[in-house]
Amino acid sequence: MSSQSTAQKLWNAARADPASSYFNIPVAFRLEGPLDTDAVERAFNSLVRRHDTLRTVFEETDGHVVKKVLPDVKLRLARHVMAPSSEREREVETILATEADTPFDLAAGPLLRAGLVTLSERDHVLFLTIHHAIFDQWSGAVLFQELSVLYEAHAYGGPCTLDLEPTQYATCARQQAEWLSSADHERQLQYWKAQLRGPLPIIEMPGRRAGLDVSNVGATHWFELPVGLGRQVAVAARTHRVTPFMLLLTTFMILLHRYTGEEDISVASALARRRRREWESVIGLLMNGVTFRALVRSHDTCDAVLKRVRDAALAAYDNQDVPHGEVLRAVSAPASPEERTRQVSFHCAPRVRPQLSGVETTFVPTATTCAKSRFGLSFHDEWRDGQARWHGVVEYNAGLFIPADIARIVEDYEYVLAEVCNNPRATVAALTAGIHGSSTERVE
Protein backbone atom coordinates (compact mmCIF):
# COMPACT_ATOMS: atom_id res chain seq x y z
CA MET A 1 0.00 0.00 0.00
CA SER A 2 1.22 3.48 -0.79
CA SER A 3 2.04 4.48 2.79
CA GLN A 4 3.62 7.74 3.88
CA SER A 5 7.10 6.23 3.59
CA THR A 6 6.26 4.88 0.13
CA ALA A 7 5.08 8.31 -0.96
CA GLN A 8 8.31 9.85 0.31
CA LYS A 9 10.39 7.29 -1.59
CA LEU A 10 8.47 7.88 -4.81
CA TRP A 11 8.86 11.64 -4.38
CA ASN A 12 12.59 11.34 -3.73
CA ALA A 13 13.04 9.08 -6.75
CA ALA A 14 11.17 11.52 -8.99
CA ARG A 15 13.24 14.45 -7.77
CA ALA A 16 16.49 12.52 -8.19
CA ASP A 17 15.68 11.54 -11.79
CA PRO A 18 12.79 13.60 -13.20
CA ALA A 19 13.17 11.96 -16.63
CA SER A 20 12.72 8.40 -15.32
CA SER A 21 9.76 6.25 -16.33
CA TYR A 22 10.60 3.61 -13.72
CA PHE A 23 7.18 3.80 -12.03
CA ASN A 24 5.09 4.14 -15.21
CA ILE A 25 2.51 1.41 -15.87
CA PRO A 26 1.50 1.39 -19.56
CA VAL A 27 -1.29 -0.67 -21.14
CA ALA A 28 -2.85 -0.65 -24.60
CA PHE A 29 -5.66 -2.37 -26.51
CA ARG A 30 -6.63 -2.76 -30.15
CA LEU A 31 -10.32 -1.88 -30.55
CA GLU A 32 -11.92 -3.13 -33.78
CA GLY A 33 -15.50 -2.24 -34.46
CA PRO A 34 -17.86 0.76 -34.22
CA LEU A 35 -16.39 2.88 -31.42
CA ASP A 36 -17.86 6.07 -29.98
CA THR A 37 -14.61 7.88 -29.21
CA ASP A 38 -16.34 10.75 -27.40
CA ALA A 39 -18.07 8.21 -25.13
CA VAL A 40 -14.66 6.74 -24.31
CA GLU A 41 -13.44 10.14 -23.13
CA ARG A 42 -16.60 10.75 -21.11
CA ALA A 43 -16.27 7.31 -19.53
CA PHE A 44 -12.72 8.06 -18.45
CA ASN A 45 -13.81 11.35 -16.90
CA SER A 46 -16.58 9.56 -15.03
CA LEU A 47 -13.94 7.21 -13.65
CA VAL A 48 -11.81 10.15 -12.54
CA ARG A 49 -14.79 11.66 -10.72
CA ARG A 50 -15.64 8.32 -9.05
CA HIS A 51 -12.17 7.52 -7.70
CA ASP A 52 -10.23 10.03 -5.60
CA THR A 53 -7.02 8.17 -6.40
CA LEU A 54 -7.20 9.24 -10.03
CA ARG A 55 -7.26 12.88 -8.89
CA THR A 56 -4.40 12.49 -6.42
CA VAL A 57 -1.14 14.44 -6.60
CA PHE A 58 1.71 14.81 -4.12
CA GLU A 59 3.20 17.88 -2.51
CA GLU A 60 5.96 18.58 -0.03
CA THR A 61 5.15 20.50 3.14
CA ASP A 62 7.74 21.17 5.83
CA GLY A 63 9.93 18.44 4.44
CA HIS A 64 7.15 15.84 4.38
CA VAL A 65 5.37 14.52 1.30
CA VAL A 66 1.58 14.47 1.54
CA LYS A 67 -1.18 13.45 -0.83
CA LYS A 68 -3.64 15.96 -2.16
CA VAL A 69 -6.90 15.05 -3.89
CA LEU A 70 -7.78 17.61 -6.53
CA PRO A 71 -11.46 18.60 -6.55
CA ASP A 72 -11.76 18.36 -10.31
CA VAL A 73 -9.62 16.91 -13.09
CA LYS A 74 -10.63 17.11 -16.74
CA LEU A 75 -9.03 14.27 -18.67
CA ARG A 76 -8.68 14.77 -22.40
CA LEU A 77 -7.74 11.85 -24.61
CA ALA A 78 -4.67 12.40 -26.74
CA ARG A 79 -5.87 11.88 -30.31
CA HIS A 80 -3.70 10.55 -33.13
CA VAL A 81 -5.09 9.91 -36.61
CA MET A 82 -2.90 7.71 -38.80
CA ALA A 83 -3.07 7.86 -42.57
CA PRO A 84 -2.79 4.52 -44.39
CA SER A 85 0.85 3.62 -45.05
CA SER A 86 3.23 0.67 -44.93
CA GLU A 87 4.88 2.21 -41.84
CA ARG A 88 1.66 2.78 -39.92
CA GLU A 89 2.10 -0.10 -37.45
CA ARG A 90 5.66 1.02 -36.73
CA GLU A 91 4.42 4.56 -36.14
CA VAL A 92 1.85 3.23 -33.65
CA GLU A 93 4.63 1.39 -31.80
CA THR A 94 6.58 4.64 -31.63
CA ILE A 95 3.62 6.51 -30.18
CA LEU A 96 3.06 3.83 -27.53
CA ALA A 97 6.76 3.67 -26.63
CA THR A 98 7.02 7.45 -26.33
CA GLU A 99 3.91 7.60 -24.19
CA ALA A 100 5.10 4.80 -21.90
CA ASP A 101 8.46 6.51 -21.35
CA THR A 102 7.12 10.02 -20.73
CA PRO A 103 7.58 10.86 -17.01
CA PHE A 104 4.90 12.23 -14.71
CA ASP A 105 5.06 15.32 -12.50
CA LEU A 106 3.90 14.05 -9.11
CA ALA A 107 3.12 17.56 -7.92
CA ALA A 108 1.19 18.79 -10.94
CA GLY A 109 -0.61 15.65 -12.05
CA PRO A 110 -2.77 14.17 -13.26
CA LEU A 111 -1.00 10.84 -12.78
CA LEU A 112 -3.11 9.25 -15.48
CA ARG A 113 -2.86 9.74 -19.23
CA ALA A 114 -4.97 8.17 -21.95
CA GLY A 115 -5.19 8.43 -25.71
CA LEU A 116 -6.55 6.95 -28.91
CA VAL A 117 -4.78 6.18 -32.15
CA THR A 118 -7.29 6.05 -35.00
CA LEU A 119 -6.26 3.77 -37.84
CA SER A 120 -9.65 3.76 -39.53
CA GLU A 121 -13.28 4.38 -38.62
CA ARG A 122 -13.49 0.86 -37.15
CA ASP A 123 -9.91 0.37 -35.96
CA HIS A 124 -8.38 2.14 -32.96
CA VAL A 125 -5.66 1.65 -30.37
CA LEU A 126 -6.52 2.76 -26.84
CA PHE A 127 -3.49 3.46 -24.64
CA LEU A 128 -3.20 4.31 -21.00
CA THR A 129 -0.28 5.17 -18.72
CA ILE A 130 -0.65 5.48 -14.93
CA HIS A 131 1.92 6.21 -12.26
CA HIS A 132 2.49 3.33 -9.85
CA ALA A 133 1.90 5.67 -6.88
CA ILE A 134 -1.86 5.46 -7.54
CA PHE A 135 -2.23 2.14 -9.33
CA ASP A 136 -1.28 -1.53 -9.36
CA GLN A 137 -1.97 -4.52 -11.60
CA TRP A 138 -5.08 -5.52 -9.66
CA SER A 139 -6.47 -2.00 -10.04
CA GLY A 140 -6.58 -2.63 -13.77
CA ALA A 141 -9.37 -5.17 -13.31
CA VAL A 142 -11.45 -2.53 -11.50
CA LEU A 143 -10.65 0.25 -13.93
CA PHE A 144 -11.48 -1.61 -17.14
CA GLN A 145 -14.58 -3.29 -15.75
CA GLU A 146 -15.95 0.10 -14.68
CA LEU A 147 -14.81 1.75 -17.91
CA SER A 148 -16.86 -0.82 -19.83
CA VAL A 149 -20.02 -0.07 -17.82
CA LEU A 150 -19.55 3.69 -18.07
CA TYR A 151 -18.87 3.51 -21.80
CA GLU A 152 -22.15 1.67 -22.38
CA ALA A 153 -24.01 4.29 -20.35
CA HIS A 154 -22.46 7.21 -22.25
CA ALA A 155 -22.60 5.63 -25.72
CA TYR A 156 -26.11 4.17 -25.55
CA GLY A 157 -27.80 6.10 -22.76
CA GLY A 158 -28.38 3.04 -20.61
CA PRO A 159 -28.36 2.99 -16.81
CA CYS A 160 -25.09 2.91 -14.89
CA THR A 161 -25.09 -0.18 -12.67
CA LEU A 162 -22.05 0.80 -10.59
CA ASP A 163 -22.25 1.68 -6.89
CA LEU A 164 -22.90 5.39 -6.47
CA GLU A 165 -20.24 5.73 -3.77
CA PRO A 166 -17.33 3.30 -4.28
CA THR A 167 -14.90 2.61 -1.46
CA GLN A 168 -12.09 5.15 -1.67
CA TYR A 169 -8.39 4.44 -1.25
CA ALA A 170 -8.18 6.67 1.83
CA THR A 171 -10.49 4.25 3.65
CA CYS A 172 -8.13 1.36 2.87
CA ALA A 173 -5.12 3.38 4.01
CA ARG A 174 -6.80 4.25 7.30
CA GLN A 175 -7.77 0.63 7.95
CA GLN A 176 -4.25 -0.50 7.11
CA ALA A 177 -2.77 2.06 9.52
CA GLU A 178 -5.03 0.75 12.29
CA TRP A 179 -3.98 -2.83 11.51
CA LEU A 180 -0.30 -1.95 11.95
CA SER A 181 -0.81 -1.72 15.71
CA SER A 182 -2.56 -5.11 15.94
CA ALA A 183 -1.30 -8.46 17.22
CA ASP A 184 -1.80 -9.92 13.74
CA HIS A 185 0.72 -7.44 12.35
CA GLU A 186 3.32 -8.64 14.83
CA ARG A 187 2.51 -12.28 14.04
CA GLN A 188 3.01 -11.71 10.32
CA LEU A 189 6.23 -9.78 10.86
CA GLN A 190 7.65 -12.63 12.94
CA TYR A 191 6.82 -15.05 10.12
CA TRP A 192 8.84 -13.00 7.61
CA LYS A 193 11.76 -12.62 10.01
CA ALA A 194 11.92 -16.41 10.27
CA GLN A 195 11.29 -17.07 6.59
CA LEU A 196 13.94 -14.63 5.35
CA ARG A 197 16.57 -15.11 8.04
CA GLY A 198 20.12 -15.57 6.86
CA PRO A 199 21.58 -14.23 3.63
CA LEU A 200 19.48 -14.62 0.51
CA PRO A 201 21.60 -15.83 -2.39
CA ILE A 202 21.73 -13.54 -5.42
CA ILE A 203 20.36 -15.43 -8.41
CA GLU A 204 22.39 -14.70 -11.54
CA MET A 205 20.47 -15.55 -14.70
CA PRO A 206 22.55 -16.88 -17.60
CA GLY A 207 23.42 -14.35 -20.24
CA ARG A 208 26.23 -13.45 -22.58
CA ARG A 209 26.80 -10.23 -20.62
CA ALA A 210 26.03 -11.51 -17.13
CA GLY A 211 28.02 -9.84 -14.37
CA LEU A 212 28.81 -6.65 -16.26
CA ASP A 213 28.17 -3.24 -14.72
CA VAL A 214 25.62 -1.83 -17.15
CA SER A 215 22.98 0.85 -17.44
CA ASN A 216 19.35 0.49 -16.39
CA VAL A 217 17.96 0.15 -19.93
CA GLY A 218 15.12 -2.35 -20.12
CA ALA A 219 13.59 -4.49 -22.86
CA THR A 220 10.70 -6.95 -23.12
CA HIS A 221 10.00 -10.31 -24.73
CA TRP A 222 6.35 -11.34 -25.17
CA PHE A 223 5.26 -14.94 -25.72
CA GLU A 224 2.31 -17.31 -25.31
CA LEU A 225 2.47 -20.84 -23.98
CA PRO A 226 1.42 -23.44 -26.56
CA VAL A 227 -2.27 -24.27 -26.20
CA GLY A 228 -1.53 -27.91 -25.42
CA LEU A 229 0.92 -26.96 -22.70
CA GLY A 230 -1.66 -24.61 -21.19
CA ARG A 231 -4.09 -27.55 -20.96
CA GLN A 232 -1.38 -29.62 -19.28
CA VAL A 233 -0.89 -26.87 -16.70
CA ALA A 234 -4.60 -26.90 -15.85
CA VAL A 235 -4.72 -30.70 -15.50
CA ALA A 236 -1.49 -30.92 -13.46
CA ALA A 237 -2.62 -28.12 -11.12
CA ARG A 238 -5.88 -29.92 -10.39
CA THR A 239 -4.10 -33.26 -9.92
CA HIS A 240 -1.66 -31.84 -7.35
CA ARG A 241 -4.26 -29.56 -5.72
CA VAL A 242 -2.30 -26.41 -6.41
CA THR A 243 -3.08 -23.26 -8.33
CA PRO A 244 -1.62 -22.76 -11.81
CA PHE A 245 0.44 -19.92 -10.30
CA MET A 246 2.10 -22.35 -7.87
CA LEU A 247 2.89 -24.73 -10.71
CA LEU A 248 4.36 -21.97 -12.88
CA LEU A 249 6.39 -20.64 -9.93
CA THR A 250 7.73 -24.11 -9.10
CA THR A 251 8.89 -24.50 -12.69
CA PHE A 252 10.70 -21.16 -12.50
CA MET A 253 12.45 -22.13 -9.27
CA ILE A 254 13.54 -25.47 -10.72
CA LEU A 255 14.93 -23.66 -13.76
CA LEU A 256 16.82 -21.22 -11.53
CA HIS A 257 18.34 -24.17 -9.65
CA ARG A 258 19.41 -25.73 -12.94
CA TYR A 259 21.02 -22.51 -14.12
CA THR A 260 22.79 -21.55 -10.91
CA GLY A 261 23.34 -24.70 -8.87
CA GLU A 262 21.83 -22.87 -5.86
CA GLU A 263 19.56 -24.92 -3.60
CA ASP A 264 18.18 -22.00 -1.57
CA ILE A 265 16.01 -20.26 -4.17
CA SER A 266 14.29 -16.94 -3.48
CA VAL A 267 12.16 -15.03 -5.96
CA ALA A 268 10.66 -11.55 -5.60
CA SER A 269 6.96 -11.22 -6.32
CA ALA A 270 3.84 -9.28 -5.35
CA LEU A 271 0.41 -10.13 -3.97
CA ALA A 272 -2.83 -8.18 -4.28
CA ARG A 273 -3.37 -7.49 -0.54
CA ARG A 274 -7.12 -7.08 -1.13
CA ARG A 275 -8.41 -9.53 1.46
CA ARG A 276 -11.14 -7.21 2.71
CA ARG A 277 -14.22 -7.39 0.53
CA GLU A 278 -14.55 -3.62 0.29
CA TRP A 279 -10.98 -3.32 -1.02
CA GLU A 280 -11.71 -5.40 -4.12
CA SER A 281 -13.27 -2.46 -5.97
CA VAL A 282 -10.62 0.14 -5.06
CA ILE A 283 -8.23 1.74 -7.53
CA GLY A 284 -4.89 2.39 -5.87
CA LEU A 285 -1.55 0.95 -4.84
CA LEU A 286 -2.62 -1.83 -2.49
CA MET A 287 -0.33 -4.61 -3.74
CA ASN A 288 2.54 -5.66 -1.55
CA GLY A 289 5.94 -7.12 -2.34
CA VAL A 290 6.77 -10.59 -1.03
CA THR A 291 9.61 -13.07 -1.38
CA PHE A 292 8.95 -16.71 -2.19
CA ARG A 293 11.69 -18.90 -0.78
CA ALA A 294 12.02 -22.67 -1.13
CA LEU A 295 14.63 -25.43 -1.14
CA VAL A 296 15.31 -27.03 -4.55
CA ARG A 297 17.81 -29.92 -4.78
CA SER A 298 18.80 -32.05 -7.72
CA HIS A 299 17.81 -35.31 -6.02
CA ASP A 300 14.35 -33.99 -5.02
CA THR A 301 11.36 -35.23 -6.94
CA CYS A 302 9.33 -32.60 -8.74
CA ASP A 303 6.22 -33.20 -6.63
CA ALA A 304 8.29 -32.73 -3.45
CA VAL A 305 9.48 -29.32 -4.68
CA LEU A 306 5.93 -28.47 -5.73
CA LYS A 307 4.72 -29.19 -2.21
CA ARG A 308 7.40 -26.94 -0.71
CA VAL A 309 6.54 -24.11 -3.08
CA ARG A 310 2.82 -24.58 -2.37
CA ASP A 311 3.45 -24.35 1.37
CA ALA A 312 5.65 -21.27 0.92
CA ALA A 313 3.02 -19.61 -1.28
CA LEU A 314 0.15 -20.36 1.11
CA ALA A 315 2.18 -18.97 4.01
CA ALA A 316 2.99 -15.84 1.98
CA TYR A 317 -0.72 -15.37 1.20
CA ASP A 318 -1.51 -15.65 4.90
CA ASN A 319 1.17 -13.09 5.81
CA GLN A 320 0.93 -10.65 2.90
CA ASP A 321 -0.19 -7.58 4.85
CA VAL A 322 3.06 -6.39 6.43
CA PRO A 323 4.44 -3.53 4.28
CA HIS A 324 7.32 -4.86 2.20
CA GLY A 325 9.59 -2.03 3.25
CA GLU A 326 9.10 -2.93 6.90
CA VAL A 327 9.97 -6.56 6.18
CA LEU A 328 13.12 -5.54 4.33
CA ARG A 329 14.23 -3.32 7.19
CA ALA A 330 13.54 -6.08 9.71
CA VAL A 331 15.70 -8.62 7.85
CA SER A 332 18.30 -6.11 6.54
CA ALA A 333 17.48 -6.99 2.93
CA PRO A 334 18.09 -4.74 -0.12
CA ALA A 335 15.56 -1.92 -0.14
CA SER A 336 16.55 0.56 -2.83
CA PRO A 337 15.47 0.25 -6.48
CA GLU A 338 19.14 -0.03 -7.43
CA GLU A 339 19.63 -3.01 -5.12
CA ARG A 340 16.37 -4.63 -6.15
CA THR A 341 17.43 -4.64 -9.79
CA ARG A 342 19.80 -7.47 -8.82
CA GLN A 343 16.83 -9.69 -8.01
CA VAL A 344 14.84 -11.96 -10.26
CA SER A 345 11.08 -11.71 -10.03
CA PHE A 346 8.04 -13.77 -10.93
CA HIS A 347 4.50 -12.41 -11.11
CA CYS A 348 1.08 -13.66 -12.03
CA ALA A 349 -1.69 -11.07 -12.06
CA PRO A 350 -5.05 -10.67 -13.82
CA ARG A 351 -5.45 -8.69 -16.99
CA VAL A 352 -8.91 -7.49 -17.84
CA ARG A 353 -9.90 -6.10 -21.21
CA PRO A 354 -12.60 -3.49 -21.71
CA GLN A 355 -15.83 -5.09 -22.90
CA LEU A 356 -17.45 -2.63 -25.32
CA SER A 357 -20.57 -3.49 -27.31
CA GLY A 358 -19.75 -4.54 -30.87
CA VAL A 359 -16.02 -3.97 -30.37
CA GLU A 360 -13.39 -6.71 -30.40
CA THR A 361 -10.64 -5.94 -27.88
CA THR A 362 -7.14 -7.42 -27.91
CA PHE A 363 -4.05 -6.60 -25.88
CA VAL A 364 -1.23 -4.64 -27.48
CA PRO A 365 2.24 -5.25 -25.96
CA THR A 366 3.62 -2.21 -24.15
CA ALA A 367 6.56 -1.54 -21.84
CA THR A 368 8.86 1.20 -20.66
CA THR A 369 12.55 1.10 -21.51
CA CYS A 370 13.50 1.36 -17.83
CA ALA A 371 14.63 -1.96 -16.35
CA LYS A 372 12.87 -2.72 -13.05
CA SER A 373 14.94 -5.85 -12.38
CA ARG A 374 17.66 -7.88 -14.00
CA PHE A 375 15.11 -10.47 -15.05
CA GLY A 376 11.39 -10.61 -14.40
CA LEU A 377 8.93 -13.22 -15.70
CA SER A 378 5.20 -12.51 -15.60
CA PHE A 379 2.13 -14.47 -16.65
CA HIS A 380 -1.52 -13.68 -17.07
CA ASP A 381 -4.28 -15.97 -18.27
CA GLU A 382 -7.06 -15.10 -20.66
CA TRP A 383 -10.06 -17.23 -21.51
CA ARG A 384 -10.50 -17.65 -25.23
CA ASP A 385 -12.42 -20.31 -27.16
CA GLY A 386 -13.45 -21.97 -23.92
CA GLN A 387 -9.97 -22.48 -22.49
CA ALA A 388 -7.26 -20.57 -20.68
CA ARG A 389 -4.49 -19.08 -22.78
CA TRP A 390 -1.32 -18.22 -20.85
CA HIS A 391 0.46 -15.06 -21.97
CA GLY A 392 3.95 -14.36 -20.69
CA VAL A 393 6.36 -11.45 -20.76
CA VAL A 394 10.00 -11.24 -19.77
CA GLU A 395 11.23 -7.81 -18.68
CA TYR A 396 15.00 -7.69 -18.54
CA ASN A 397 18.04 -5.46 -18.39
CA ALA A 398 19.15 -5.04 -21.99
CA GLY A 399 22.72 -4.47 -20.88
CA LEU A 400 22.90 -7.96 -19.39
CA PHE A 401 21.06 -10.02 -21.99
CA ILE A 402 20.58 -10.06 -25.73
CA PRO A 403 17.23 -11.14 -27.25
CA ALA A 404 18.60 -14.57 -28.18
CA ASP A 405 19.40 -15.23 -24.50
CA ILE A 406 15.84 -14.44 -23.47
CA ALA A 407 14.31 -16.53 -26.26
CA ARG A 408 16.39 -19.52 -25.18
CA ILE A 409 15.46 -19.05 -21.49
CA VAL A 410 11.76 -19.03 -22.47
CA GLU A 411 12.36 -22.19 -24.52
CA ASP A 412 14.02 -23.80 -21.49
CA TYR A 413 11.16 -22.72 -19.26
CA GLU A 414 8.54 -24.29 -21.53
CA TYR A 415 10.61 -27.49 -21.70
CA VAL A 416 10.81 -27.77 -17.89
CA LEU A 417 7.13 -26.86 -17.50
CA ALA A 418 6.12 -29.73 -19.77
CA GLU A 419 8.37 -32.10 -17.82
CA VAL A 420 6.91 -30.92 -14.50
CA CYS A 421 3.39 -31.56 -15.81
CA ASN A 422 4.17 -34.96 -17.36
CA ASN A 423 6.76 -36.44 -14.98
CA PRO A 424 6.03 -35.11 -11.47
CA ARG A 425 7.77 -38.06 -9.76
CA ALA A 426 11.03 -37.61 -11.63
CA THR A 427 13.95 -35.93 -9.91
CA VAL A 428 14.87 -32.33 -10.59
CA ALA A 429 18.11 -33.52 -12.18
CA ALA A 430 16.21 -35.80 -14.56
CA LEU A 431 13.64 -33.10 -15.39
CA THR A 432 16.31 -30.60 -16.39
CA ALA A 433 18.72 -33.00 -18.10
CA GLY A 434 17.62 -31.80 -21.52
CA ILE A 435 18.66 -28.21 -20.86
CA HIS A 436 22.04 -27.33 -22.31
CA GLY A 437 23.60 -24.93 -24.74
CA SER A 438 24.64 -21.32 -25.07
CA SER A 439 21.92 -19.77 -22.92
CA THR A 440 23.25 -21.54 -19.83
CA GLU A 441 26.89 -20.85 -20.48
CA ARG A 442 28.20 -17.79 -18.67
CA VAL A 443 30.42 -15.55 -20.74
CA GLU A 444 33.43 -14.26 -18.88
Secondary structure as UniProt FT lines:
FT   HELIX           4..16
FT   TURN            18..19
FT   TURN            22..23
FT   STRAND          24..32
FT   HELIX           37..50
FT   HELIX           52..55
FT   STRAND          56..61
FT   TURN            62..63
FT   STRAND          64..69
FT   STRAND          78..81
FT   TURN            86..87
FT   HELIX           88..100
FT   TURN            106..108
FT   STRAND          112..120
FT   TURN            121..122
FT   STRAND          123..131
FT   HELIX           132..134
FT   HELIX           137..156
FT   HELIX           169..179
FT   TURN            180..181
FT   HELIX           183..195
FT   TURN            208..211
FT   STRAND          217..224
FT   HELIX           227..239
FT   TURN            240..241
FT   HELIX           244..260
FT   STRAND          264..271
FT   HELIX           277..279
FT   TURN            280..281
FT   STRAND          288..295
FT   TURN            298..299
FT   HELIX           302..318
FT   TURN            319..321
FT   HELIX           324..331
FT   HELIX           337..340
FT   TURN            341..342
FT   STRAND          344..348
FT   TURN            357..358
FT   STRAND          360..364
FT   STRAND          375..384
FT   TURN            385..386
FT   STRAND          387..397
FT   TURN            398..400
FT   HELIX           403..422
FT   TURN            424..425
FT   HELIX           428..431
FT   TURN            432..434
FT   HELIX           438..440
//
